[in-house]
Amino acid sequence: MKLKAPHLSKKWMIFSVTANGTFMSTLSAGIVNIALPTMSGEFGVSLENIQLVVSLYLLVLTCFLPVFGKLSDLYSRKWMYLGGFIVFGVGALLGAVSGSLGMMLLARAVQGIGSSAMMATSQALIAQVFHGASRGKAFGAIGAVVASGTLAGPAVGGVLIQAWGWPSVFWVCIPVCILGVWRGIYLIPRFKAVKKMKMDYLGAAFYTITSFAFLYALNTASANGWTSPKILGGFALSAVFFVLFMRREKTSKNPFMGLSIFSIPAISYGCAVAVLGFTSLFTNSVLLPFYLTDIMGMDPIKIGMLILPFPITLAIASAVSGALCAKWPARIITTAGFVFLLISTLMFAFIGDAPSISYIILAQLIMGAGSGTFQVPNNNTVISAAPKGKLGVVASVNALSRNVGMIMGIALSVAVFALLQEHFLSLGLSARDAFIGGYKWALLFGAFCAVAGGILSAKRD
């Protein structure tokens, strides 16, 4: 349902509420990444285990995205979004008082549920408020908000950790949650739900078990061993429930996801491009802070400052690509973004053990430009292709693709890093050289994903 009074000022006030949640999620992610080396030392766990603080959050978020997307088509999108805000704040509170890795993982899981509800509904809210050329500008503006949150995260995180320790990175999220909920109650309108649709709860359960088992096994394989009974059991469980999910989708009168949406080329290609793009991007998200800590010997404030160039160009590129959406085909813009991603991942792959500060800054600037350039037109293409009554599902599937890419980027890059690092250590290399070798091959994997994403993007209509 369109707003009855879609005045420009009203639209952007509603946009500002969704931007509030997006900013908080990206701010939190950036802060937590900076805190990982400090948490690792305090909890006494390895890189393979501490990365679960990031990947479990993304895993839970990903598993529930289509569930909340479907529910937002059936019920109040407004209260789904605001409820996610509240749950995210509760997770932040639990994270602030965590005294062990187990408690921290529980907190991040709660945050993942809250963020999932927000992410599944935020793009749909924007799509309902903005139409035509203004929709591309709105998605470009959201990209700039993502950049702002990412920009503030490392800088704020470095200062907070240095001054008050890592728990402060969770305390800072709570006032943002309170502000977002308060503003959302008054500003977000209540859109009419699709009354004729029904929820296939059994199909939703099959999907959730499938995705959780697969992504959990993928994320913990490096720590537990790829051939351990737990990991093999996780993959087997996901395969069984995937078969059940596919059968349910074909036989249900009201399928949970409706796989027919993937017969629309704009949606299927867009989702595949998102997976490859974010896999490439996130090969460096966890490893870079450890590289700057262990190889460069930097403190949290310096690490935060060196991560800042990425969101700067992400903000600029998002705004530019959003404006270009009305003039240029998405295929051209997204492919250009993957060229930037390829260049930056190769620069990090061959960074060596004593790069100049300017080299790191340049690589970060190029990676940010690639991220902003490919994301905005790709999001706009997928959301604009949503069939009537399935806006929430398509928006959540688009976000799902993005987060699957993030999880795969983290899990597979850490797996490649750990495997090659161990190999180089067995050859007699020093710990420093083994780290550099593992880091190089992890980023080469990211470069491969950038090439694959660029080819796929160039081939679509």
C-alpha positions in Angstrom: 0.0 0.0 0.0 1.3 3.5 -0.9 1.4 6.3 1.6 -1.7 8.5 1.2 0.5 11.6 1.5 3.9 10.7 0.0 5.4 14.1 0.5 9.2 14.2 0.1 9.8 15.3 3.7 7.6 12.6 5.0 9.3 9.9 2.9 12.7 10.9 4.2 11.6 11.1 7.8 10.4 7.4 7.5 13.7 6.6 5.7 15.6 8.1 8.7 14.1 5.5 11.0 15.2 2.6 8.8 18.5 4.3 8.5 18.7 4.4 12.3 18.5 0.6 12.5 20.9 0.1 9.6 23.4 2.5 11.2 23.2 0.6 14.5 23.8 -2.8 12.9 26.8 -1.7 10.9 28.2 0.3 13.8 28.0 -2.7 16.0 29.6 -5.0 13.4 32.5 -2.6 12.9 33.1 -2.2 16.6 33.0 -5.9 17.4 35.5 -6.7 14.6 38.0 -4.3 16.2 37.4 -6.0 19.6 38.1 -9.5 18.4 41.8 -9.6 19.2 41.2 -8.2 22.7 38.3 -10.7 23.3 40.5 -13.5 22.0 43.2 -12.7 24.6 40.7 -12.2 27.5 38.7 -15.4 26.8 41.8 -17.4 26.0 40.6 -18.7 22.7 42.0 -19.0 19.2 41.2 -17.1 16.0 39.2 -20.0 14.7 37.0 -19.8 17.8 36.7 -16.1 18.3 35.5 -15.6 14.8 32.3 -17.2 15.9 31.5 -13.9 17.7 31.0 -12.5 14.2 29.9 -15.5 12.2 27.3 -16.8 14.7 25.6 -13.4 14.6 25.5 -13.6 10.8 24.4 -17.2 10.9 21.4 -16.6 13.2 20.5 -13.5 11.2 20.6 -15.4 8.0 18.5 -18.3 9.2 15.6 -16.1 10.3 15.6 -13.6 7.4 13.1 -15.3 5.2 10.9 -16.2 8.2 10.6 -12.5 9.2 10.3 -11.5 5.6 7.3 -13.8 5.1 5.7 -12.7 8.4 6.2 -9.0 7.4 4.0 -9.7 4.4 1.3 -11.2 6.6 1.4 -8.9 9.6 2.5 -5.4 10.6 5.9 -4.5 9.0 6.1 -1.6 11.4 6.0 -3.7 14.6 8.2 -6.4 13.1 10.9 -3.8 12.5 10.5 -2.1 15.9 10.4 -5.5 17.7 13.7 -6.3 16.1 15.1 -3.1 17.4 14.2 -4.1 21.0 15.6 -7.6 20.7 18.8 -6.3 19.3 19.2 -4.0 22.3 18.6 -6.9 24.7 21.4 -8.8 22.9 23.7 -5.8 23.3 23.0 -5.7 27.0 23.8 -9.4 27.3 27.0 -8.9 25.4 28.1 -6.1 27.7 27.9 -8.3 30.8 29.4 -11.4 29.2 32.2 -13.1 31.1 32.9 -16.0 28.7 32.9 -17.0 25.1 29.7 -19.0 25.6 27.8 -16.1 27.1 29.1 -13.8 24.3 27.9 -16.2 21.7 24.4 -16.3 23.3 24.3 -12.5 23.3 25.3 -12.4 19.6 22.7 -14.9 18.7 20.0 -12.7 20.4 21.4 -9.7 18.5 21.2 -11.8 15.3 17.5 -12.4 15.8 16.8 -8.8 16.3 18.9 -7.7 13.4 17.2 -10.3 11.2 13.7 -8.8 11.9 15.0 -5.3 11.1 16.9 -6.3 8.0 14.0 -8.4 6.6 11.7 -5.4 6.8 13.8 -2.3 6.2 14.3 -2.7 2.5 10.6 -3.5 2.1 9.6 -0.4 4.0 11.8 1.7 1.7 10.3 0.1 -1.4 6.8 0.8 -0.2 7.6 4.5 0.4 9.8 5.3 -2.6 9.0 4.6 -6.2 10.6 5.1 -9.6 13.9 6.9 -9.8 13.7 8.0 -6.1 13.9 4.4 -5.1 17.4 4.1 -6.5 18.4 7.3 -4.6 16.9 5.9 -1.4 18.9 2.7 -1.7 22.0 4.7 -2.5 21.4 6.7 0.7 21.1 3.5 2.7 24.4 2.5 1.2 25.8 5.8 2.5 24.3 5.0 6.0 26.0 1.6 5.9 29.2 3.4 5.2 28.7 5.9 8.0 28.1 3.1 10.5 31.1 1.2 9.2 33.1 4.4 9.3 32.2 5.2 12.9 32.5 1.6 14.1 36.3 1.2 13.9 37.1 4.7 15.1 34.6 4.6 18.0 35.5 1.0 18.8 39.2 1.7 19.0 38.7 4.6 21.4 36.2 2.7 23.5 38.3 -0.4 23.8 41.4 1.6 24.7 39.6 3.6 27.3 37.0 1.3 28.9 37.6 -2.2 27.5 35.6 -4.3 25.0 32.3 -4.4 27.0 31.9 -0.7 26.2 31.4 -1.5 22.5 28.1 -3.2 23.5 26.9 -0.5 25.9 27.1 2.1 23.1 24.4 0.3 21.1 21.7 0.6 23.8 20.9 4.4 23.5 20.8 4.0 19.7 18.1 1.3 20.1 16.1 3.4 22.5 16.2 6.4 20.1 15.2 4.2 17.1 12.2 2.6 18.8 10.9 5.9 20.1 11.1 7.6 16.6 9.7 4.5 14.8 6.6 4.4 16.9 5.6 7.9 15.7 7.0 8.0 12.2 6.5 4.6 10.5 3.0 4.1 9.1 1.0 0.9 9.4 0.9 -0.6 5.9 -1.9 -2.9 5.0 -0.9 -6.6 5.3 -1.7 -9.2 2.6 -4.6 -10.9 4.3 -5.1 -13.7 1.8 -1.6 -15.2 2.3 -0.9 -17.9 4.9 2.3 -19.0 6.6 3.6 -22.5 6.0 5.2 -23.0 9.4 6.4 -26.5 8.6 8.2 -25.3 5.5 9.7 -22.4 7.6 11.0 -25.0 10.1 12.6 -27.1 7.4 14.3 -24.1 5.9 15.6 -22.9 9.3 17.0 -26.3 10.3 18.6 -26.7 6.8 20.3 -23.3 6.9 21.4 -23.4 10.5 22.9 -26.9 10.3 24.8 -26.1 7.1 26.1 -22.7 8.1 27.0 -23.9 11.6 29.0 -26.8 10.2 30.7 -24.5 7.7 31.6 -22.0 10.4 33.0 -24.4 13.0 34.7 -26.8 10.6 38.1 -25.0 11.0 38.0 -25.3 14.8 36.6 -28.9 15.0 38.1 -30.4 11.9 36.3 -31.0 8.5 36.1 -34.7 9.1 34.9 -34.6 12.7 31.6 -36.4 13.5 30.0 -33.1 14.6 30.8 -31.4 11.3 29.9 -34.3 9.0 26.7 -34.8 11.1 25.8 -31.1 10.5 26.2 -31.3 6.8 24.2 -34.6 6.7 21.4 -33.0 8.7 21.3 -30.0 6.4 21.1 -32.3 3.4 18.2 -34.3 4.8 16.1 -31.2 5.7 17.0 -29.5 2.4 15.3 -32.4 0.6 12.3 -32.1 3.0 12.1 -28.4 2.4 12.2 -28.7 -1.4 9.5 -31.4 -1.3 7.4 -29.2 1.0 7.8 -26.2 -1.3 6.5 -28.2 -4.3 3.5 -29.7 -2.5 2.3 -27.0 -0.1 -0.7 -24.9 -1.2 1.0 -21.9 0.5 4.7 -22.5 0.1 6.9 -20.8 2.7 9.3 -19.0 0.3 7.8 -19.7 -3.1 10.7 -20.8 -5.2 9.0 -19.4 -8.3 10.5 -16.0 -7.5 13.9 -17.4 -8.7 12.4 -17.9 -12.1 12.6 -14.1 -12.4 16.2 -13.5 -13.9 16.6 -10.1 -12.1 16.1 -11.9 -8.7 18.1 -15.1 -9.4 21.0 -13.3 -10.9 20.9 -10.5 -8.4 21.0 -13.0 -5.4 23.9 -14.9 -6.9 25.9 -11.7 -7.6 25.2 -10.6 -4.0 26.5 -14.0 -2.6 29.8 -13.7 -4.6 30.3 -10.0 -3.9 29.9 -10.3 -0.2 32.0 -13.5 0.0 34.8 -11.6 -1.7 34.4 -8.6 0.6 34.3 -10.6 3.9 37.5 -12.7 3.2 39.3 -9.7 4.7 36.9 -8.6 7.5 38.1 -10.9 10.3 41.7 -11.5 9.1 42.7 -7.8 8.6 42.5 -6.8 12.3 44.6 -9.8 13.2 47.1 -8.9 10.4 47.4 -5.4 11.7 47.7 -6.6 15.3 50.1 -9.6 14.9 52.2 -8.5 11.9 52.1 -4.7 12.1 51.9 -4.5 15.9 49.2 -1.9 16.0 46.9 -1.0 18.9 43.1 -0.8 18.5 43.0 3.0 17.8 45.5 2.7 14.9 43.6 -0.4 13.6 40.4 1.6 13.6 42.0 4.5 11.8 43.3 2.2 9.0 39.9 0.7 8.5 38.3 4.1 8.1 39.2 4.6 4.4 36.9 1.6 3.4 33.6 3.2 4.5 34.6 6.6 3.2 34.7 5.4 -0.4 31.7 3.1 0.4 29.6 6.1 1.2 30.7 8.1 -1.9 30.3 5.1 -4.2 26.9 4.2 -2.8 25.6 7.7 -3.4 27.1 7.9 -6.9 25.9 4.4 -8.0 22.4 5.2 -6.6 22.1 8.3 -8.7 23.4 6.3 -11.8 20.7 3.7 -11.4 18.2 5.8 -13.3 20.7 6.4 -16.2 22.8 3.2 -16.6 22.0 -0.5 -16.7 22.7 -2.3 -13.4 24.9 -4.8 -15.3 27.4 -2.1 -16.1 27.6 -0.5 -12.6 27.8 -3.8 -10.7 30.5 -5.2 -13.0 32.6 -2.1 -12.5 32.2 -2.7 -8.7 33.6 -6.2 -9.1 36.6 -4.8 -11.0 37.4 -2.6 -7.9 36.9 -5.6 -5.6 39.4 -7.7 -7.7 42.0 -5.0 -7.6 41.7 -4.5 -3.8 41.7 -8.2 -2.9 44.9 -8.7 -5.0 46.5 -5.8 -3.3 45.9 -7.3 0.1 46.9 -10.8 -1.1 50.4 -9.5 -2.0 50.7 -7.0 0.9 53.8 -8.7 2.4 55.0 -8.2 5.9 56.0 -4.5 5.9 53.6 -2.5 3.7 53.5 1.3 3.9 50.5 2.9 5.5 49.6 4.6 2.2 49.5 1.1 0.5 47.0 -0.1 3.1 44.9 3.0 2.8 44.8 2.8 -1.0 43.7 -0.9 -0.9 41.0 0.0 1.6 39.8 2.9 -0.6 39.5 0.7 -3.7 37.7 -2.0 -1.7 35.2 0.5 -0.4 34.6 1.9 -3.9 33.9 -1.6 -5.2 31.5 -2.4 -2.3 29.4 0.7 -2.8 29.4 0.4 -6.6 28.0 -3.1 -6.9 25.6 -3.2 -3.9 23.2 -0.3 -4.6 22.2 -1.2 -8.2 22.1 -4.9 -7.4 19.7 -4.3 -4.4 17.5 -2.0 -6.5 17.2 -4.5 -9.3 16.2 -7.4 -7.0 13.7 -5.4 -5.0 12.1 -3.8 -8.0 11.5 -7.2 -9.6 9.4 -8.5 -6.6 5.9 -9.9 -7.6 2.8 -8.4 -6.0 2.4 -9.6 -2.4 5.9 -10.9 -2.1 7.9 -7.7 -1.4 8.8 -8.8 2.1 9.9 -12.3 0.9 12.0 -10.9 -1.9 13.6 -8.2 0.3 14.5 -10.9 2.9 15.9 -13.3 0.2 18.0 -10.4 -1.1 19.3 -9.8 2.5 19.7 -13.5 2.9 22.0 -13.7 -0.1 24.1 -10.9 1.3 24.5 -12.5 4.6 25.2 -16.0 3.2 28.0 -14.3 1.3 29.3 -12.7 4.5 29.2 -16.0 6.4 30.9 -17.9 3.6 33.5 -15.1 3.2 34.5 -15.3 6.9 34.3 -19.1 7.3 36.0 -20.1 4.1 38.8 -17.4 4.3 39.5 -18.5 7.9 39.5 -22.1 6.8 42.0 -21.4 3.9 44.1 -19.2 6.2 44.3 -21.9 8.9 45.0 -24.7 6.5 47.8 -22.9 4.7 49.3 -21.5 7.8 49.6 -25.0 9.3 51.1 -26.2 6.0 53.7 -23.5 6.0 54.6 -24.1 9.6 55.1 -27.8 8.8 57.6 -26.7 6.1 59.7 -25.0 8.8 58.6 -21.4 8.1 58.5 -18.9 11.0 55.1 -18.1 12.5 55.3 -14.6 10.9 55.9 -16.0 7.4 53.3 -18.7 7.9 50.7 -16.1 8.8 51.6 -14.0 5.7 51.3 -17.1 3.5 48.0 -18.1 4.9 46.7 -14.5 4.6 47.8 -14.4 1.0 45.9 -17.5 -0.1 42.8 -16.5 1.8 42.7 -13.1 -0.1 43.4 -14.9 -3.4 40.2 -16.9 -2.7 38.5 -13.5 -2.3 39.9 -12.4 -5.7 38.5 -15.6 -7.3 35.0 -14.8 -6.0 35.3 -11.2 -7.3 36.2 -12.6 -10.8 33.2 -15.0 -10.7 30.9 -12.3 -9.5 32.0 -9.9 -12.2 31.5 -12.5 -15.0 28.0 -13.4 -13.7 27.1 -9.7 -13.4 28.3 -9.0 -17.0 26.2 -11.8 -18.4 22.8 -10.7 -17.0 20.4 -8.5 -18.9 
